[in-house]
């Protein structure tokens, strides 16, 4: 049966600019700790695949020496991956105090603040984690997402443009740019950016999710379903279609009903 969707209500919702923990691809594993911007030293071993186990392992190392930058960095990343956002902020804040000027710690602290909804503070902290003469495109993209979530969309797009000059065609940055256009109701521009992202062999499940969402918002629901089902096993494809419909229907709930779950992801690449 054909679904009815309210584009105006969906785009007006503040839930659009919150971050989702999991994309349509169903990836639940934590980000690799070796991908943290500005590694502070060699990794002796791979990070535990289970986020809760990683919190235990790195938590023990951190508590043994809370002032150690590497231990705090790994523990903060593990906490973020496990959804313990406020605790990650607290750990990384103390670590930056103990290690003033440590750019990798500042970068991770800024990301944690963004995770926790402290967008202005995140933007300010990330500005200290790199400099105009030596910019980090990952951080430029995260700063763009913080600006988008504060409603400063034109500024956000200038940060994405700067990131793309350093990393042309990066699917995560392009996906964020597409969502920025979606938030201002420019769905054709949003789709253009997201299709560029989706064409990349490095595109993640989150990119697929965001493209399908924008296509669905334009009323092309069959095409949106095709996007989320592409190259996936039948069971996972069915789950993704169900999740897409849930996202598109989320804001059709009666006025005044709670809207706890956001429907779009602004990526914060590690």
LUMMIZA-448414 format. One record per residue: residue in three letters; x, y, z of N, C-alpha, C in turn. Coordinates in pm, 1 decimal, decimal comma. Example, Ala and Ser with C-alpha at 12.3 -4.5 7.8 and 13.67 -1.06 7.14 Angstrom:
LUMMIZA-448414
<ala <1319,0 -569,0 780,0> <1230,0 -450,0 780,0> <1320,0 -330,0 780,0>> <ser <1285,0 -225,0 708,0> <1367,0 -106,0 714,0> <1290,0 3,0 787,0>> 
end
This chain:
LUMMIZA-448414
<unk <84,6 -119,2 0,0> <0,0 0,0 0,0> <87,8 123,7 0,0>> <unk <48,4 222,4 -78,5> <131,0 342,4 -90,4> <127,8 420,6 41,0>> <unk <245,6 463,7 85,3> <255,4 539,7 208,5> <235,3 687,6 178,5>> <unk <183,1 760,1 278,1> <171,7 904,6 267,1> <275,4 968,2 358,1>> <unk <345,7 1068,2 308,2> <452,6 1129,4 384,4> <433,1 1280,6 387,0>> <unk <467,1 1343,0 495,2> <457,4 1487,5 508,8> <596,5 1547,1 502,3>> <unk <635,6 1597,0 385,4> <769,3 1652,3 367,3> <789,4 1775,6 454,0>> <unk <692,3 1865,1 454,9> <709,6 1988,6 531,0> <730,7 1959,8 678,7>> <unk <648,7 1868,8 733,0> <662,7 1836,9 875,0> <793,4 1765,7 901,5>> <unk <835,5 1679,9 807,8> <960,2 1607,7 826,6> <1078,4 1702,8 828,4>> <unk <1081,6 1795,7 731,1> <1193,7 1887,3 723,2> <1191,6 1989,9 834,4>> <unk <1075,3 2018,4 891,8> <1067,6 2116,0 999,4> <1109,3 2058,2 1133,1>> <unk <1115,9 1926,2 1141,2> <1144,0 1862,3 1269,7> <1287,1 1883,8 1314,3>> <unk <1305,6 1916,1 1441,4> <1441,2 1930,0 1494,5> <1511,8 1796,3 1500,8>> <unk <1435,8 1687,0 1492,6> <1500,7 1555,8 1498,9> <1586,8 1529,8 1376,8>> <unk <1562,7 1604,0 1266,7> <1642,2 1583,4 1146,6> <1789,7 1610,7 1169,0>> <unk <1823,1 1697,8 1263,3> <1961,7 1737,4 1276,8> <2029,6 1670,6 1393,9>> <unk <1972,4 1560,4 1441,8> <2041,6 1480,2 1541,9> <2113,5 1366,7 1472,9>> <unk <2206,3 1302,5 1540,5> <2284,9 1195,7 1479,9> <2226,4 1059,9 1514,1>> <unk <2226,4 968,9 1417,5> <2181,0 832,6 1439,4> <2300,6 742,7 1462,7>> <unk <2287,7 650,2 1557,3> <2401,3 564,6 1591,7> <2425,9 457,5 1487,6>> <unk <2323,6 416,5 1414,1> <2340,5 304,0 1322,5> <2277,1 334,7 1188,7>> <unk <2345,9 303,8 1079,2> <2293,3 325,9 946,1> <2211,8 207,9 898,2>> <unk <2158,0 219,0 775,5> <2073,9 112,9 721,1> <2148,2 -17,7 701,3>> <unk <2279,6 -11,1 688,6> <2355,1 -133,2 664,8> <2364,1 -222,8 785,4>> <unk <2322,4 -172,7 901,1> <2322,1 -255,8 1020,5> <2457,2 -271,4 1083,9>> <unk <2551,4 -178,3 1058,5> <2683,7 -188,1 1118,3> <2677,6 -146,9 1263,2>> <unk <2716,0 -236,5 1352,1> <2710,6 -205,0 1493,2> <2846,7 -205,2 1558,6>> <unk <2951,4 -241,8 1485,2> <3084,6 -247,2 1544,7> <3140,9 -108,6 1567,4>> <unk <3238,0 -98,4 1659,8> <3297,8 31,0 1687,3> <3396,6 68,6 1579,1>> <unk <3420,1 199,6 1565,0> <3521,1 245,4 1470,6> <3657,8 197,1 1514,6>> <unk <3743,6 169,9 1419,4> <3877,6 123,7 1454,6> <3954,8 236,4 1522,7>> <unk <4017,1 202,7 1633,0> <4090,8 304,1 1706,0> <4209,3 354,9 1626,4>> <unk <4258,4 277,2 1533,9> <4371,3 322,3 1452,5> <4330,6 433,4 1357,6>> <unk <4198,7 457,9 1342,0> <4153,2 561,3 1252,5> <4138,9 695,7 1320,9>> <unk <4168,7 704,3 1449,0> <4159,0 831,0 1519,5> <4254,7 931,6 1457,6>> <unk <4205,0 1050,5 1430,5> <4289,0 1152,8 1370,0> <4405,1 1186,6 1462,2>> <unk <4524,5 1185,3 1407,5> <4641,1 1224,1 1485,1> <4682,8 1118,7 1584,2>> <unk <4711,9 1000,1 1539,8> <4751,6 892,6 1629,8> <4868,9 934,4 1716,8>> <unk <4862,6 898,7 1845,8> <4967,0 940,4 1938,8> <5077,1 837,2 1951,9>> <unk <5066,8 725,1 1883,6> <5172,0 625,7 1894,7> <5132,5 497,0 1826,9>> <unk <5222,5 401,0 1814,4> <5191,5 274,9 1748,4> <5092,5 192,5 1828,7>> <unk <5013,7 114,5 1758,6> <4915,4 26,0 1821,9> <4977,0 -112,2 1841,0>> <unk <4980,7 -156,9 1961,7> <5042,0 -286,9 1987,8> <4948,5 -399,8 1949,5>> <unk <4818,4 -372,4 1949,8> <4723,0 -478,2 1920,4> <4596,3 -416,3 1863,8>> <unk <4516,7 -498,8 1798,4> <4392,2 -450,5 1741,7> <4292,1 -421,2 1852,8>> <unk <4205,0 -324,4 1827,6> <4100,5 -292,0 1924,7> <4002,2 -407,6 1934,4>> <unk <3949,4 -434,9 2054,4> <3845,4 -537,3 2066,7> <3726,2 -504,0 1977,5>> <unk <3671,6 -604,5 1911,5> <3560,4 -581,2 1819,8> <3433,3 -541,1 1893,4>> <unk <3415,2 -592,6 2014,8> <3295,3 -562,2 2092,7> <3314,3 -428,7 2165,1>> <unk <3225,3 -330,1 2143,9> <3243,5 -199,0 2206,7> <3248,7 -204,6 2359,4>> <unk <3163,3 -287,5 2420,5> <3163,6 -295,9 2566,3> <3296,1 -352,1 2617,5>> <unk <3350,3 -449,7 2546,7> <3479,5 -506,5 2585,8> <3590,4 -402,6 2568,1>> <unk <3581,7 -324,1 2462,9> <3681,5 -219,9 2441,5> <3678,9 -118,2 2555,0>> <unk <3560,5 -84,7 2604,0> <3549,3 6,6 2717,9> <3620,4 -51,0 2839,8>> <unk <3602,7 -181,4 2862,9> <3669,6 -245,5 2977,2> <3821,4 -239,9 2961,7>> <unk <3869,4 -281,0 2845,6> <4013,9 -289,9 2823,4> <4079,8 -152,7 2834,9>> <unk <4026,8 -55,7 2761,0> <4089,2 76,2 2760,9> <4059,4 153,4 2888,5>> <unk <3947,7 119,4 2952,3> <3918,0 182,4 3080,4> <4020,1 145,1 3186,5>> <unk <4062,6 19,5 3188,2> <4163,9 -24,8 3283,7> <4295,4 49,6 3261,1>> <unk <4333,9 63,3 3135,2> <4458,8 133,1 3103,7> <4450,2 280,9 3142,1>> <unk <4334,5 340,8 3117,9> <4317,1 481,5 3151,5> <4323,6 503,2 3302,6>> <unk <4255,4 418,4 3377,4> <4253,8 435,8 3522,5> <4392,0 413,7 3584,6>> <unk <4474,6 334,9 3517,5> <4610,1 313,4 3567,6> <4694,5 440,7 3555,8>> <unk <4660,5 526,1 3458,5> <4734,1 651,2 3440,4> <4644,3 750,0 3366,2>> <unk <4553,5 819,3 3436,2> <4457,0 907,8 3370,6> <4521,1 1022,2 3291,4>> <unk <4645,4 1055,6 3320,9> <4709,3 1166,1 3250,7> <4777,6 1122,5 3121,6>> <unk <4780,3 992,1 3095,2> <4843,5 942,6 2973,0> <4752,9 973,9 2853,7>> <unk <4805,5 1049,8 2758,5> <4725,1 1095,2 2645,7> <4675,1 979,2 2559,6>> <unk <4762,6 882,1 2533,3> <4723,1 768,7 2450,4> <4612,7 686,2 2514,3>> <unk <4623,1 664,1 2644,9> <4520,8 586,7 2715,5> <4387,6 659,8 2714,6>> <unk <4392,0 791,1 2738,7> <4268,6 869,5 2739,1> <4204,7 873,0 2600,8>> <unk <4288,5 884,4 2498,0> <4237,4 888,4 2361,6> <4165,2 759,1 2326,2>> <unk <4227,4 645,9 2357,1> <4166,0 516,4 2326,2> <4038,8 494,8 2407,4>> <unk <4042,5 532,0 2535,1> <3925,8 513,7 2620,8> <3810,3 603,4 2575,4>> <unk <3841,4 728,0 2541,9> <3737,0 817,5 2494,7> <3671,5 767,8 2367,7>> <unk <3751,9 716,2 2274,9> <3697,3 661,8 2150,7> <3610,7 539,5 2178,6>> <unk <3654,9 454,2 2269,7> <3576,9 335,5 2304,3> <3443,4 374,0 2367,0>> <unk <3445,1 473,2 2453,9> <3320,9 520,3 2516,7> <3225,5 576,2 2412,4>> <unk <3277,4 652,7 2317,9> <3193,6 706,3 2210,9> <3130,4 593,2 2130,0>> <unk <3210,4 493,7 2095,5> <3159,7 381,8 2015,2> <3054,5 302,3 2090,3>> <unk <3061,6 303,0 2223,2> <2966,0 228,1 2305,2> <2845,3 312,7 2344,1>> <unk <2836,4 433,4 2292,0> <2721,8 517,8 2320,3> <2725,7 589,4 2454,6>> <unk <2839,5 586,6 2523,2> <2852,5 651,6 2653,3> <2905,1 793,7 2632,0>> <unk <2820,4 876,5 2579,2> <2862,5 1007,0 2528,7> <2906,5 1102,5 2638,6>> <unk <2825,9 1114,8 2742,3> <2860,9 1208,1 2848,9> <2990,5 1167,3 2918,2>> <unk <3008,8 1037,2 2936,1> <3131,1 989,5 3000,5> <3252,6 1015,0 2911,2>> <unk <3235,4 998,8 2780,3> <3345,0 1027,6 2687,7> <3385,0 1174,5 2696,4>> <unk <3286,4 1262,9 2704,3> <3315,5 1405,4 2717,3> <3395,3 1432,1 2844,6>> <unk <3351,6 1371,2 2956,0> <3418,8 1394,6 3083,5> <3563,2 1346,7 3081,4>> <unk <3585,9 1227,3 3027,3> <3721,2 1170,8 3021,9> <3811,5 1256,6 2934,5>> <unk <3762,1 1293,3 2817,8> <3845,0 1368,5 2724,4> <3866,6 1512,8 2769,0>> <unk <3770,3 1568,2 2838,6> <3789,4 1702,6 2892,4> <3904,8 1704,1 2992,4>> <unk <3905,6 1607,0 3083,7> <4013,7 1598,5 3181,9> <4147,8 1572,4 3113,6>> <unk <4145,6 1491,4 3007,9> <4269,5 1459,4 2936,6> <4326,8 1583,5 2867,9>> <unk <4239,6 1668,5 2812,7> <4289,6 1789,7 2747,1> <4345,1 1888,8 2849,3>> <unk <4290,1 1888,1 2969,9> <4343,5 1973,7 3076,4> <4482,5 1925,1 3118,0>> <unk <4496,4 1792,1 3127,4> <4624,8 1734,8 3167,6> <4729,3 1741,5 3056,6>> <unk <4683,3 1752,6 2932,5> <4774,7 1756,2 2817,3> <4739,1 1874,8 2728,4>> <unk <4761,1 1997,8 2775,2> <4721,5 2115,8 2697,5> <4791,5 2121,3 2562,2>> <unk <4712,0 2154,3 2460,5> <4767,5 2167,2 2326,4> <4780,3 2037,6 2249,3>> <unk <4740,2 1925,9 2306,9> <4748,4 1797,4 2237,9> <4636,9 1790,4 2133,4>> <unk <4673,1 1803,3 2007,8> <4573,2 1815,6 1901,7> <4489,3 1688,1 1882,2>> <unk <4549,2 1568,3 1887,2> <4464,4 1449,3 1876,9> <4359,1 1441,9 1987,5>> <unk <4396,3 1479,1 2109,5> <4298,8 1480,5 2218,8> <4191,8 1585,9 2194,9>> <unk <4232,0 1703,2 2149,4> <4134,2 1807,9 2120,7> <4037,7 1763,2 2010,5>> <unk <4091,2 1694,3 1910,5> <4006,0 1645,3 1802,1> <3902,8 1545,9 1854,5>> <unk <3947,4 1453,6 1937,4> <3854,8 1353,8 1989,9> <3755,4 1415,7 2088,5>> <unk <3802,4 1512,7 2166,7> <3714,4 1583,3 2259,7> <3606,6 1659,8 2183,1>> <unk <3645,7 1725,0 2074,0> <3548,0 1796,5 1993,0> <3443,6 1703,6 1933,7>> <unk <3486,7 1588,5 1888,2> <3391,7 1490,1 1834,0> <3294,7 1444,0 1942,0>> <unk <3348,4 1418,8 2061,0> <3263,7 1372,9 2171,6> <3160,9 1479,3 2208,9>> <unk <3202,0 1604,1 2208,4> <3108,7 1712,9 2237,3> <2997,5 1717,7 2132,6>> <unk <3034,0 1699,5 2006,1> <2933,1 1697,7 1900,3> <2837,5 1581,0 1919,1>> <unk <2891,4 1462,3 1952,7> <2806,8 1346,6 1981,3> <2703,7 1379,6 2088,8>> <unk <2747,6 1457,5 2188,0> <2666,7 1484,9 2305,8> <2573,4 1604,3 2287,7>> <unk <2576,0 1664,7 2168,9> <2486,0 1776,0 2141,7> <2538,9 1911,8 2181,6>> <unk <2665,7 1920,1 2221,6> <2726,4 2048,3 2258,2> <2792,9 2108,7 2134,5>> <unk <2712,5 2156,3 2041,6> <2762,2 2187,4 1908,5> <2852,6 2310,3 1904,1>> <unk <2816,1 2417,0 1971,7> <2901,4 2535,0 1969,4> <3034,9 2506,1 2035,6>> <unk <3031,0 2437,8 2149,8> <3156,1 2404,3 2218,0> <3240,1 2310,3 2132,2>> <unk <3174,4 2215,6 2065,7> <3246,0 2124,0 1977,2> <3316,8 2201,0 1866,7>> <unk <3245,1 2293,8 1805,0> <3304,6 2373,5 1697,5> <3426,6 2450,1 1747,7>> <unk <3414,4 2510,4 1865,0> <3524,8 2589,4 1920,1> <3645,6 2501,9 1952,4>> <unk <3621,5 2385,6 2012,0> <3731,4 2295,7 2047,4> <3800,4 2244,0 1921,6>> <unk <3721,2 2206,8 1821,0> <3779,1 2154,8 1697,2> <3861,3 2261,0 1625,1>> <unk <3826,7 2386,9 1643,2> <3904,8 2494,1 1581,7> <4046,3 2499,9 1637,7>> <unk <4063,7 2449,5 1759,8> <4195,6 2446,6 1822,6> <4273,4 2319,1 1787,8>> <unk <4203,2 2221,4 1728,7> <4266,2 2093,0 1699,4> <4339,8 2092,4 1565,6>> <unk <4319,3 2196,3 1485,3> <4394,7 2212,4 1360,0> <4399,3 2360,7 1329,7>> <unk <4470,5 2398,6 1226,4> <4491,3 2540,3 1198,5> <4471,0 2569,2 1050,2>> <unk <4441,8 2693,6 1013,8> <4418,4 2727,2 873,1> <4536,1 2693,4 782,1>> <unk <4659,4 2701,0 836,1> <4775,3 2669,4 752,7> <4802,3 2519,5 743,8>> <unk <4735,8 2441,1 827,5> <4751,1 2295,3 824,6> <4617,2 2230,5 860,4>> <unk <4516,9 2249,5 775,2> <4382,6 2200,6 809,3> <4369,8 2049,6 797,6>> <unk <4283,1 1993,3 878,6> <4250,2 1851,2 875,0> <4110,1 1839,7 814,6>> <unk <4099,4 1776,6 700,0> <3969,9 1773,4 632,5> <3864,7 1696,0 710,8>> <unk <3907,3 1595,0 788,0> <3811,3 1523,9 873,0> <3744,9 1620,9 970,4>> <unk <3828,1 1705,0 1032,3> <3775,9 1798,5 1131,9> <3694,1 1909,4 1067,6>> <unk <3732,9 1952,8 948,6> <3651,0 2050,1 876,9> <3510,0 1995,4 854,0>> <unk <3501,9 1867,6 820,6> <3371,3 1806,7 797,4> <3290,3 1799,5 926,8>> <unk <3355,7 1763,3 1037,1> <3284,4 1758,0 1165,6> <3238,4 1897,8 1206,0>> <unk <3323,0 1997,9 1184,3> <3281,7 2134,8 1213,9> <3160,9 2175,0 1128,6>> <unk <3158,7 2129,1 1004,1> <3042,3 2155,2 920,0> <2915,9 2095,4 978,1>> <unk <2924,7 1972,5 1030,2> <2805,4 1911,1 1088,3> <2759,9 1987,3 1212,2>> <unk <2853,9 2037,2 1290,8> <2816,5 2115,8 1408,4> <2743,3 2242,6 1366,3>> <unk <2792,7 2308,8 1263,2> <2726,9 2429,7 1213,4> <2588,2 2397,5 1158,6>> <unk <2576,2 2287,1 1084,7> <2444,9 2247,3 1033,2> <2346,6 2225,7 1147,7>> <unk <2393,5 2164,5 1253,5> <2303,0 2133,8 1363,6> <2270,4 2257,4 1447,3>> <unk <2342,2 2367,0 1423,5> <2306,5 2494,6 1484,7> <2226,5 2582,4 1388,1>> <unk <2194,0 2527,5 1269,5> <2115,7 2601,7 1172,3> <2196,0 2697,0 1086,4>> <unk <2327,7 2688,0 1091,2> <2414,6 2778,9 1015,4> <2460,7 2707,4 887,8>> <unk <2366,0 2685,8 796,8> <2388,2 2595,1 684,7> <2486,0 2649,7 581,1>> <unk <2478,8 2777,9 550,7> <2572,2 2833,5 452,2> <2715,8 2823,4 502,7>> <unk <2736,9 2852,9 630,5> <2869,8 2838,4 687,8> <2914,9 2692,8 682,9>> <unk <2823,0 2602,2 714,5> <2856,3 2459,7 712,4> <2906,8 2418,4 574,8>> <unk <2840,3 2465,7 470,7> <2877,4 2425,4 335,3> <3014,4 2479,0 295,7>> <unk <3053,4 2592,2 352,6> <3188,1 2642,2 324,0> <3292,9 2549,9 385,7>> <unk <3261,0 2489,4 499,2> <3354,1 2394,8 561,5> <3360,0 2264,8 481,2>> <unk <3246,0 2218,6 432,4> <3247,8 2099,5 347,2> <3327,0 2125,6 219,7>> <unk <3310,3 2245,3 162,5> <3383,9 2279,4 40,0> <3534,0 2278,5 66,6>> <unk <3575,0 2330,4 180,7> <3717,7 2329,8 215,3> <3768,1 2187,0 233,2>> <unk <3685,8 2102,7 296,1> <3724,7 1962,9 315,2> <3739,1 1891,6 180,9>> <unk <3648,9 1920,2 88,2> <3652,8 1853,6 -42,6> <3768,7 1901,3 -129,1>> <unk <3820,9 2019,8 -102,7> <3941,1 2063,9 -174,1> <4061,4 1978,6 -134,9>> <unk <4062,3 1933,8 -10,0> <4171,8 1849,5 38,9> <4147,7 1703,7 5,7>> <unk <4021,9 1659,8 16,0> <3985,6 1519,7 -8,8> <3874,0 1514,8 -113,0>> <unk <3906,5 1539,9 -239,6> <3802,0 1543,8 -343,5> <3724,4 1412,5 -351,1>> <unk <3592,8 1424,9 -356,5> <3508,5 1307,5 -373,8> <3489,5 1223,2 -250,7>> <unk <3534,0 1268,5 -133,8> <3515,6 1185,8 -14,1> <3366,4 1165,1 11,1>> <unk <3321,5 1039,7 21,4> <3177,5 1014,4 33,4> <3117,1 1064,5 163,7>> <unk <3193,9 1063,6 273,4> <3139,5 1112,2 398,8> <3112,5 1261,0 395,1>> <unk <3205,7 1337,3 339,4> <3187,5 1482,3 329,1> <3072,4 1513,7 233,5>> <unk <3068,3 1444,6 119,1> <2959,8 1466,4 23,9> <2824,1 1432,2 84,1>> <unk <2820,1 1327,9 166,3> <2695,5 1290,2 232,0> <2650,4 1400,5 326,9>> <unk <2744,2 1456,0 402,9> <2709,6 1565,9 492,4> <2660,5 1687,7 414,4>> <unk <2724,2 1714,9 301,3> <2681,4 1826,8 217,0> <2538,4 1803,8 167,7>> <unk <2510,3 1680,8 126,0> <2375,3 1648,8 80,7> <2271,7 1669,7 189,5>> <unk <2303,7 1627,5 311,2> <2210,0 1645,5 421,3> <2192,4 1793,1 456,1>> <unk <2298,6 1870,3 439,5> <2287,7 2013,8 463,2> <2184,4 2075,3 368,7>> <unk <2189,3 2035,8 241,2> <2089,9 2085,0 146,1> <1950,6 2033,3 180,7>> <unk <1941,6 1909,8 227,8> <1811,7 1855,5 265,3> <1748,4 1937,1 377,0>> <unk <1830,8 1980,8 471,8> <1778,9 2055,3 585,7> <1723,5 2191,6 545,7>> <unk <1763,2 2241,3 428,7> <1708,1 2368,6 379,8> <1611,6 2344,2 264,0>> <unk <1563,1 2221,7 251,9> <1458,2 2184,1 157,2> <1502,6 2187,0 10,7>> <unk <1632,6 2190,1 -13,7> <1682,0 2185,7 -151,6> <1711,9 2040,0 -185,6>> <unk <1607,0 1964,8 -211,9> <1621,8 1820,4 -231,8> <1696,0 1783,7 -360,5>> <unk <1679,5 1855,5 -470,5> <1759,9 1821,3 -589,3> <1910,4 1834,4 -564,3>> <unk <1951,6 1942,4 -497,8> <2094,3 1958,7 -466,6> <2139,8 1851,5 -368,6>> <unk <2053,2 1817,1 -274,5> <2085,6 1711,9 -178,7> <2109,2 1579,8 -250,2>> <unk <2020,5 1547,8 -344,3> <2034,9 1422,1 -417,8> <2161,3 1422,4 -503,4>> <unk <2193,3 1536,9 -564,0> <2313,5 1545,8 -647,5> <2439,1 1511,9 -567,1>> <unk <2451,0 1571,1 -447,5> <2568,2 1545,2 -364,6> <2570,8 1400,7 -315,8>> <unk <2454,7 1348,8 -278,1> <2449,5 1213,1 -224,6> <2473,4 1108,5 -333,1>> <unk <2434,0 1136,7 -456,0> <2463,1 1041,7 -564,7> <2613,2 1037,7 -592,5>> <unk <2679,2 1151,5 -581,9> <2825,1 1151,6 -596,4> <2888,5 1067,1 -485,4>> <unk <2837,4 1082,1 -365,5> <2889,9 1003,9 -253,5> <2865,4 855,0 -274,2>> <unk <2745,2 821,4 -318,7> <2706,8 680,9 -335,4> <2787,6 612,8 -445,2>> <unk <2834,3 691,2 -544,0> <2912,5 634,3 -654,5> <3052,9 594,3 -611,3>> <unk <3096,0 641,4 -496,7> <3231,2 609,6 -449,9> <3238,7 466,1 -399,3>> <unk <3346,3 394,1 -432,6> <3362,4 258,3 -377,8> <3382,8 259,5 -227,1>> <unk <3409,6 375,6 -170,3> <3428,9 386,8 -25,5> <3301,6 429,5 47,7>> <unk <3190,3 437,5 -24,3> <3065,8 480,7 38,3> <3020,0 380,2 144,0>> <unk <2976,0 431,7 256,8> <2931,8 347,2 367,5> <2781,7 322,1 360,2>> <unk <2734,5 237,8 450,6> <2590,8 212,7 459,6> <2515,5 340,8 492,3>> <unk <2578,7 431,0 566,3> <2514,0 556,8 601,4> <2486,1 640,0 476,4>> <unk <2577,3 638,6 379,2> <2555,4 712,1 254,9> <2434,6 655,0 182,9>> <unk <2425,9 523,4 176,6> <2310,4 457,4 114,7> <2181,8 501,6 184,1>> <unk <2184,0 504,9 316,4> <2068,4 546,2 394,8> <2025,0 687,7 358,0>> <unk <2121,5 778,1 353,4> <2088,0 917,6 330,8> <2036,0 941,5 189,0>> <unk <2095,9 874,9 89,1> <2046,6 888,7 -47,5> <1904,1 835,8 -58,2>> <unk <1879,3 719,5 -0,8> <1744,5 662,5 -6,0> <1643,6 755,6 60,7>> <unk <1682,8 816,5 170,9> <1593,6 908,4 241,1> <1556,4 1027,0 152,9>> <unk <1656,2 1087,9 88,3> <1630,6 1205,3 4,9> <1546,5 1167,9 -116,7>> <unk <1573,7 1053,0 -177,7> <1492,8 1007,3 -291,0> <1349,0 981,9 -245,7>> <unk <1332,8 918,7 -129,8> <1198,9 893,0 -77,7> <1122,4 1020,3 -46,2>> <unk <1192,1 1120,6 4,3> <1127,2 1247,7 36,2> <1073,8 1318,3 -87,2>> <unk <1128,5 1283,6 -204,0> <1080,5 1342,0 -328,8> <968,1 1260,5 -390,8>> <unk <921,3 1159,9 -317,8> <807,1 1081,1 -362,6> <841,7 961,0 -446,9>> <unk <970,0 933,1 -469,7> <1012,6 820,9 -552,8> <1043,9 702,1 -461,9>> <unk <937,7 645,9 -404,7> <954,6 545,6 -300,4> <1007,7 412,5 -352,7>> <unk <965,4 372,6 -473,0> <1015,3 247,9 -530,7> <1165,1 257,1 -556,3>> <unk <1209,1 372,5 -605,6> <1351,5 392,7 -630,8> <1429,9 392,6 -499,3>> <unk <1373,4 453,2 -397,5> <1439,3 454,4 -267,0> <1456,0 313,1 -213,8>> <unk <1354,3 229,6 -230,3> <1363,9 90,6 -186,0> <1472,2 16,3 -262,7>> <unk <1481,8 42,5 -393,9> <1585,1 -22,2 -474,6> <1724,6 13,5 -423,8>> <unk <1743,5 138,3 -384,5> <1873,5 182,8 -334,5> <1910,6 108,5 -206,6>> <unk <1817,3 97,8 -112,9> <1852,7 34,4 14,2> <1864,9 -117,3 2,5>> <unk <1811,0 -176,0 -104,7> <1820,4 -321,1 -121,6> <1939,5 -365,1 -205,8>> <unk <2002,9 -270,8 -275,7> <2106,8 -306,2 -372,7> <2221,5 -383,2 -310,4>> <unk <2258,0 -495,9 -374,5> <2376,9 -574,1 -338,2> <2371,9 -628,3 -195,2>> <unk <2253,3 -650,1 -141,7> <2241,2 -702,1 -6,0> <2165,5 -834,2 -5,7>> <unk <2193,4 -921,9 90,1> <2115,9 -1044,6 103,6> <1968,5 -1012,3 127,9>> <unk <1877,7 -1101,0 90,1> <1733,9 -1071,4 101,2> <1689,0 -1030,9 241,3>> <unk <1740,5 -1098,2 343,6> <1694,1 -1065,1 478,6> <1738,1 -925,4 520,3>> <unk <1861,2 -889,5 487,4> <1910,4 -756,7 521,6> <1841,3 -650,4 437,1>> <unk <1816,1 -682,3 310,0> <1746,3 -587,7 223,3> <1607,1 -558,4 277,5>> <unk <1536,6 -662,0 322,0> <1402,5 -642,4 377,1> <1406,8 -557,6 503,3>> <unk <1506,9 -581,6 586,4> <1520,2 -503,2 709,0> <1547,4 -356,9 676,8>> <unk <1628,7 -332,7 574,1> <1659,9 -195,7 536,7> <1539,1 -122,9 479,9>> <unk <1457,8 -193,1 401,5> <1336,4 -132,5 347,5> <1241,7 -95,4 461,8>> <unk <1229,1 -185,1 558,1> <1142,3 -156,5 672,2> <1191,4 -34,9 748,8>> <unk <1323,7 -24,9 763,5> <1380,1 88,1 836,3> <1360,5 217,9 759,0>> <unk <1375,5 213,5 626,5> <1351,9 331,7 543,9> <1207,8 380,4 560,7>> <unk <1112,4 288,7 553,6> <972,1 328,3 569,8> <947,4 386,8 708,1>> <unk <1013,9 329,5 806,9> <999,6 381,5 942,8> <1050,9 524,8 950,7>> <unk <1165,8 550,4 888,8> <1220,7 686,1 890,0> <1127,9 783,9 820,0>> <unk <1075,9 744,5 704,6> <990,8 834,7 627,7> <856,2 858,1 695,0>> <unk <811,0 760,9 771,4> <682,5 773,3 840,4> <694,5 836,9 978,0>> <unk <816,8 846,4 1028,1> <837,6 885,1 1168,5> <763,2 1012,9 1204,8>> <unk <774,8 1112,2 1120,3> <717,6 1241,5 1153,5> <574,5 1258,2 1105,2>> <unk <511,9 1149,9 1061,5> <368,7 1153,1 1032,5> <286,1 1115,6 1153,8>> <unk <351,2 1098,2 1269,1> <278,4 1071,4 1392,3> <191,0 1190,9 1426,6>> <unk <83,6 1170,8 1504,0> <-3,0 1282,4 1540,3> <74,5 1394,7 1606,8>> <unk <28,8 1516,6 1583,4> <96,2 1632,4 1640,9> <100,8 1619,6 1793,3>> <unk <217,0 1648,3 1848,1> <233,7 1638,9 1992,6> <289,6 1505,9 2037,4>> <unk <291,8 1405,8 1946,1> <348,4 1275,6 1983,1> <499,2 1288,2 1995,9>> <unk <561,2 1209,8 2084,1> <706,5 1220,1 2101,8> <780,6 1176,0 1977,1>> <unk <892,1 1241,5 1948,4> <976,4 1208,8 1832,8> <1116,1 1185,3 1885,6>> <unk <1139,0 1068,7 1938,8> <1263,6 1042,5 2009,1> <1376,7 1000,5 1915,8>> <unk <1339,9 939,1 1803,9> <1442,8 883,6 1717,9> <1464,0 970,9 1595,7>> <unk <1584,2 1019,2 1571,9> <1609,6 1102,4 1454,9> <1607,2 1021,2 1327,4>> <unk <1596,0 1090,6 1213,3> <1581,9 1020,4 1086,5> <1695,0 1045,5 989,3>> <unk <1795,7 1119,3 1028,7> <1906,8 1145,3 937,4> <2037,9 1142,3 1014,0>> <unk <2144,2 1115,4 941,8> <2275,8 1106,0 1003,8> <2369,0 1210,9 947,6>> <unk <2426,0 1290,5 1034,7> <2536,0 1377,3 994,5> <2663,1 1308,8 1037,5>> <unk <2742,6 1270,4 940,8> <2858,0 1184,5 968,5> <2970,8 1259,2 1037,9>> <unk <3036,2 1190,2 1131,0> <3154,8 1244,6 1196,9> <3268,4 1145,4 1179,7>> <unk <3338,7 1151,2 1066,5> <3437,2 1049,2 1036,5> <3551,4 1046,9 1135,9>> <unk <3594,0 927,4 1171,9> <3707,1 910,4 1263,8> <3834,1 886,4 1185,4>> 
end
